[in-house]
Amino acid sequence: DKDRQIAALEARLRKLNAEVQQTEEVIKAKDHHIDVQKQAISYNVAQLRRLRQLEATASTARSALAACVARYRLAPDEPNPLPGLAPSPRLAGQDRAAEKPAAER
C-alpha cells in the first residue's frame, strides 16, 4: 500500500515538474516577446524624434521659402531666386506706377 502511495506521489511530482517546466517556457517566451516589444517601442520613439526633427526642418524651410517668395514679389526687378516663379502682376504694376513721376500717373 505504501509503495502504491509513493508511486502515486512520484507520478504527481513528475506531473507538477512538467507543469513547472511548461510554465517556465511560457514565461521565457513572454519575456522574449516583451523584449521584442520594448525594442519596437524604442525604434518607434527614435523614429518619432527624427520625424519631429524633419517637421521642424520642413517648417523652417517653408518659412524661408515664403520669405523668399514675398521678397521676390515685392521686388520683381531683382534676380529671381526661384526660377519658374513669376512676379505678381498686380505688385509689379504697382511698383512700375510708383516709379513714374506724379504728373505721368
FENNOR-V412720 format. One record per residue. N is the residue number from 1. RES is the residue in one letter. OMEGA is omega in whole degrees, -180 to 180 (* if undefined). NEAR is the number of other ideal C-beta (glycine too) atoms within 10 Angstrom. Layout:
# FENNOR-V412720
{{N,RES,OMEGA,NEAR} {N,RES,OMEGA,NEAR}}
This chain:
# FENNOR-V412720
{{1,D,178,5} {2,K,180,6} {3,D,179,7} {4,R,178,8} {5,Q,178,9} {6,I,179,10} {7,A,179,10} {8,A,179,10} {9,L,178,10} {10,E,178,10} {11,A,178,10} {12,R,179,10} {13,L,177,10} {14,R,180,10} {15,K,179,10} {16,L,178,10} {17,N,178,10} {18,A,178,10} {19,E,178,10} {20,V,-180,10} {21,Q,179,10} {22,Q,179,10} {23,T,178,10} {24,E,178,10} {25,E,178,10} {26,V,179,10} {27,I,179,10} {28,K,179,10} {29,A,179,10} {30,K,176,10} {31,D,178,10} {32,H,179,10} {33,H,179,10} {34,I,178,10} {35,D,178,10} {36,V,179,10} {37,Q,178,10} {38,K,178,10} {39,Q,179,10} {40,A,179,10} {41,I,179,10} {42,S,178,10} {43,Y,-179,10} {44,N,177,10} {45,V,178,10} {46,A,179,10} {47,Q,178,10} {48,L,177,10} {49,R,179,10} {50,R,179,10} {51,L,179,10} {52,R,176,10} {53,Q,180,10} {54,L,178,10} {55,E,178,10} {56,A,178,10} {57,T,179,10} {58,A,179,10} {59,S,178,10} {60,T,180,10} {61,A,178,10} {62,R,179,10} {63,S,179,10} {64,A,179,10} {65,L,179,13} {66,A,179,10} {67,A,179,10} {68,C,179,13} {69,V,-180,15} {70,A,179,12} {71,R,-178,11} {72,Y,-179,19} {73,R,178,16} {74,L,-179,14} {75,A,-173,13} {76,P,-179,16} {77,D,178,9} {78,E,178,10} {79,P,-177,7} {80,N,179,11} {81,P,-178,11} {82,L,180,10} {83,P,180,6} {84,G,180,5} {85,L,180,13} {86,A,177,11} {87,P,178,18} {88,S,-179,16} {89,P,-179,9} {90,R,-179,9} {91,L,180,15} {92,A,178,16} {93,G,179,12} {94,Q,-180,11} {95,D,179,16} {96,R,179,11} {97,A,-179,10} {98,A,-179,8} {99,E,-178,8} {100,K,175,9} {101,P,-177,6} {102,A,-178,5} {103,A,-178,5} {104,E,-176,7} {105,R,*,7}}
